[in-house]
């Protein structure tokens, strides 16, 4: 699924409006730390911001010098990943989204967009920059 997701991804350049298929970096949690995912990102020249699972660390250390080098990733970028996680959690507060009542992709996407607009408009109401008479 990880490769399919990145294959369908399009990143728009705000300056030119042109789209590109390769992001600068891919951020994910430890569930996506497999060797295959890391290899796929490396082959495409995408910076991997995925920490290593504890059991993978233990296996690597157990093998000694044959276990390879420790995984490195941009820790500051990983810390900013929580914004995405909080956004997903806010969307899942809507029961219909969390249980996937809408079986069609179009219905699900419409629900995501509608709920995102509701969250965004609520945020605007609380904004200190809002013009109030």
Buried (B, 14 or more C-beta within 10 A) or exposed (E): EBEEEBEEEEEEEEEEEEEEEEBEBBBBEEEBBEEEBBEBBEEBEBBBBBBBBEEBBEEBEEEEEEBEEEBEBEEEEBEEBEEEEEEEEBBEEBEEBEEEEBEEEEEBEEBBEEBEEEBEEEEEEEEEEEEEE
